[in-house]
Amino acid sequence: MSTEKTCEPRNDINNRLIALTVATIAAFFTPFMASAINIAIPSIGSQFSADVILLSWIPTAYLLAAAVFAVPFGRIADIYGMKKIFTLGIIIFTISSFLCAISPSIISLIAFRVLQGIGSAMIFVTGLAIITSVYPPKERGKAIGINIASVYIGLSLGPVLGGILTEYFGWRSLFIAVIPLGLLVLVLTTFKLKGEWAECKGESFDFSGSIIYSIALVILIYGFSILPSELGIILVILGVIGILAFALFELRIKNPVFEVRLFKNITFGFSSLAALINYSATFAVVFLLSLYLQYIKGLSPQFAGLILVSQPAVMAFTAPIAGRLSDKFSPGLIASIGMTVTTISLFFLIFLTATTSFEYIIFVLIVLGIGLGLFSSPNTNAIMGSVERKFYGIASATVGTMRLIGQMLSMGISLLVFSLYIGNVQIVPSNYPELLTSIQLVFIICTILCFVGIFASLARR
């Protein structure tokens, strides 16, 4: 195995800042696009006269493509170069965003969303890996904290900014809005970011393992998206079996697309599990509170968004501080404290009623923002710092995959509870009590999940 290295650029402060800038901007607009599109789906449905099945594929196609291609592109980046794959991902994402904006039909929009998801996968598996490569361990946590804060801000602000753009400029403006950001990142990466990182240059690529992984993950995530139907349950079971088969296959080949043995590393394994649990327990919070504030409390989308923005604002402040602390103290300990604070905030949300004050909700969201900030960047720092340099691409892909699967699981739990308590009917004032009960039950499940996550986070120590 030969290794391509550029030691001088890694030690250059300006190059570090450029790497952090491009990775952080990209870390914002990829999850932003994943969450912002949800607010625009009614408008898209009206324009194209599309049924609910086709509309559901607009967000699902993006998440599926991003999840399926994350691990393969993480390995490809390790072999051929992080910067090459990152740059290509920016190009694909930007072009596909333009194509989505001019889509003449619902089918073409879904097809372009698949392309956008592929570009997104190439971006998020390499952006974090580049940061890890250019920053020394004693400064890495701070940089990762800034990057992770950008991810959560993108996820949380998506519905807020997406609602404003859709209301005043139409749904196509969502895709147009990210094009200038894509072009900015492309220019900075091409002309300012120096060096290349290909720690596994010359090794072979595992096509068979990639195909097995992709098929299994498609089945698993699609199964989550159609829960609680019988087909959804069957597909989830088959997807889990497929992932286990993939793991066994990877253990038997020389250069696997995913080094399964990494999970023997206690820090890597339990940190990845903690990330999956955290996303599973918290991703649906914005969705649930959006329903609560608009239906039960009667707020407009704009005012509901102003309340919900308190959580990402606090997290944006907390995550870099937590990242810096994880450079000086045990990342696992700080992340465990964050998971505990997150659990407490979810517990407070169980007690929402029709008369709960806005001050109470904002306070809980602030506590949640602190918890997520304390957990996310130290946990990611622990994952990236627990592997050899040649596995940075795969480790970064693992972080992204845990996020995507956690998001789907979180929404799957919510939809399952809604189906049991409300059914497949339109939400009207007569079923608001059932809606509130469903929201409370989901928060109970999320609290229990996050409580279990505390022990998963502590186990790595």
C-alpha positions, -999 to 999 in steps of 0.1 A, spaced: 0 0 0 13 34 -9 2 66 9 -2 100 -6 6 127 20 10 164 21 24 173 55 30 210 49 -5 219 40 -18 200 70 4 222 92 -7 254 75 -31 274 96 -47 291 66 -53 257 50 -69 244 81 -93 274 81 -101 269 45 -108 232 51 -130 240 81 -149 267 61 -157 245 31 -166 215 52 -188 235 76 -207 253 48 -212 219 31 -222 204 64 -250 230 66 -266 228 32 -268 190 28 -289 184 60 -307 217 54 -320 204 21 -330 171 37 -352 188 62 -364 219 43 -380 200 15 -406 185 39 -423 219 44 -426 224 7 -442 190 -1 -479 203 -1 -469 230 -26 -451 205 -48 -482 182 -46 -505 210 -57 -484 220 -87 -479 185 -100 -512 171 -88 -492 142 -73 -506 115 -50 -492 110 -15 -471 80 -25 -452 99 -51 -448 129 -27 -433 106 0 -406 97 -24 -393 133 -26 -376 131 8 -372 94 9 -352 92 -24 -327 117 -11 -322 99 22 -320 65 5 -294 77 -20 -273 94 7 -274 64 30 -267 38 3 -237 56 -12 -221 69 21 -200 39 30 -188 30 -6 -178 66 -12 -161 67 22 -139 38 10 -134 53 -25 -122 86 -9 -97 67 12 -83 51 -20 -85 80 -45 -84 111 -23 -107 130 0 -105 163 -19 -113 147 -53 -145 130 -39 -155 161 -20 -151 184 -50 -170 160 -72 -197 157 -46 -201 196 -45 -204 196 -84 -230 169 -84 -250 184 -56 -250 219 -71 -259 207 -106 -287 184 -93 -300 213 -72 -304 234 -103 -321 204 -121 -345 200 -92 -354 237 -94 -364 234 -131 -380 199 -128 -410 197 -152 -426 167 -135 -428 149 -102 -409 119 -117 -380 140 -128 -379 158 -95 -375 124 -77 -348 113 -101 -329 145 -95 -333 141 -58 -316 107 -61 -287 125 -78 -286 152 -51 -285 125 -25 -255 109 -41 -237 142 -42 -246 147 -5 -231 114 4 -198 123 -13 -198 156 6 -205 145 42 -183 114 42 -153 135 31 -158 169 48 -155 155 83 -126 133 72 -107 163 57 -111 182 90 -98 152 109 -68 150 86 -57 186 87 -62 193 124 -39 178 150 -57 158 178 -53 186 204 -73 210 182 -96 185 164 -125 186 188 -130 224 184 -131 221 146 -154 191 148 -177 210 172 -181 238 147 -188 213 119 -213 193 139 -231 225 150 -235 233 113 -251 199 107 -277 204 135 -284 240 125 -291 228 89 -314 200 102 -333 223 126 -335 255 105 -346 236 74 -383 237 82 -381 273 94 -362 288 64 -378 263 41 -412 276 52 -403 313 46 -388 305 11 -417 284 1 -443 309 13 -428 340 -4 -408 326 -34 -422 291 -41 -408 256 -35 -383 259 -63 -365 286 -44 -353 260 -19 -330 244 -45 -319 277 -60 -309 290 -25 -282 264 -21 -266 269 -55 -246 300 -45 -233 281 -14 -223 252 -36 -204 275 -60 -187 292 -32 -175 259 -17 -164 247 -51 -143 278 -57 -127 277 -23 -119 240 -25 -105 242 -61 -83 273 -56 -76 276 -19 -76 241 -3 -42 227 -7 -32 190 -5 -48 157 -9 -55 128 15 -55 92 1 -43 70 29 -53 37 11 -40 46 -24 -34 15 -45 -58 -8 -25 -87 -25 -43 -123 -16 -40 -149 -41 -28 -177 -40 -54 -194 -72 -41 -196 -59 -5 -208 -25 -18 -237 -41 -37 -247 -63 -7 -246 -32 16 -266 -10 -8 -294 -36 -13 -297 -43 24 -298 -7 34 -323 2 7 -346 -25 20 -340 -14 56 -346 23 52 -375 18 28 -391 -5 54 -387 22 80 -404 47 57 -436 26 53 -440 15 89 -462 3 105 -475 -17 75 -469 -54 73 -446 -49 43 -427 -24 63 -421 -48 92 -410 -76 68 -386 -53 49 -371 -40 82 -364 -76 93 -350 -85 58 -328 -54 59 -314 -63 93 -306 -98 81 -290 -83 50 -268 -60 71 -257 -90 92 -249 -110 60 -229 -80 48 -209 -79 81 -200 -116 78 -190 -112 41 -167 -82 50 -149 -103 76 -137 -127 50 -121 -105 24 -88 -87 23 -98 -51 14 -134 -47 26 -155 -17 17 -162 -14 54 -138 -26 80 -163 -44 103 -135 -51 128 -135 -15 137 -165 -23 159 -142 -44 181 -127 -11 191 -148 -3 221 -146 35 216 -156 33 180 -184 7 185 -201 23 215 -197 58 202 -214 48 169 -242 31 188 -246 62 210 -249 84 179 -275 61 164 -296 62 196 -292 100 199 -305 107 164 -333 81 169 -344 98 201 -341 135 190 -347 139 152 -385 137 155 -386 165 182 -389 193 156 -415 174 136 -436 167 168 -433 202 182 -442 216 148 -474 197 148 -481 206 185 -475 243 180 -495 246 148 -524 224 155 -529 224 193 -515 258 200 -528 274 168 -496 291 157 -486 300 122 -457 282 106 -436 313 109 -442 318 146 -438 281 153 -404 282 135 -393 312 157 -399 291 188 -382 260 174 -351 280 163 -341 284 200 -328 248 201 -303 251 172 -293 286 183 -282 272 217 -266 242 201 -246 263 177 -231 281 208 -226 249 228 -211 225 203 -178 243 196 -173 248 233 -180 211 239 -156 202 211 -128 223 226 -135 206 260 -132 172 243 -96 182 233 -87 186 269 -108 160 287 -124 126 279 -147 130 249 -167 100 262 -174 116 295 -185 150 280 -207 131 255 -223 111 283 -231 143 302 -247 156 270 -267 124 265 -279 128 301 -290 164 296 -308 154 264 -326 127 282 -338 152 309 -351 176 282 -370 148 265 -385 138 298 -398 174 303 -415 172 269 -436 142 281 -457 166 301 -469 189 273 -506 197 275 -529 220 255 -522 248 281 -484 245 284 -468 279 282 -445 289 254 -419 298 281 -418 262 292 -413 249 257 -385 274 249 -368 265 282 -369 228 273 -356 235 238 -327 254 253 -319 225 276 -321 201 246 -298 224 226 -273 223 254 -275 185 256 -271 180 219 -242 204 218 -224 186 246 -230 152 230 -225 156 193 -191 171 188 -173 151 216 -189 119 204 -178 125 168 -144 134 181 -143 101 199 -152 82 168 -127 99 145 -100 98 170 -104 61 177 -93 49 142 -62 50 121 -57 77 95 -64 52 67 -100 47 81 -110 83 83 -133 81 53 -151 50 66 -153 65 101 -168 97 86 -192 76 66 -202 57 97 -211 90 114 -233 100 85 -249 66 82 -258 65 119 -274 99 114 -295 89 84 -307 56 99 -314 73 132 -335 99 114 -355 72 96 -360 52 128 -371 84 147 -397 92 121 -407 55 119 -415 55 156 -436 86 153 -455 74 123 -461 40 141 -476 57 171 -497 81 150 -511 52 131 -521 34 162 -537 64 180 -550 85 151 -551 63 120 -547 73 84 -569 104 86 -566 141 83 -557 160 115 -588 180 126 -598 196 159 -619 166 168 -588 144 170 -565 169 187 -567 149 220 -554 118 202 -527 139 185 -515 152 219 -516 117 234 -495 104 204 -469 132 208 -466 124 246 -462 87 239 -435 93 213 -416 115 238 -419 87 264 -403 63 239 -376 88 230 -368 94 266 -364 57 273 -342 54 241 -320 83 252 -317 69 288 -304 36 273 -280 57 252 -264 71 284 -251 36 292 -240 30 256 -221 63 259 -206 54 293 -196 19 282 -168 31 259 -149 44 290 
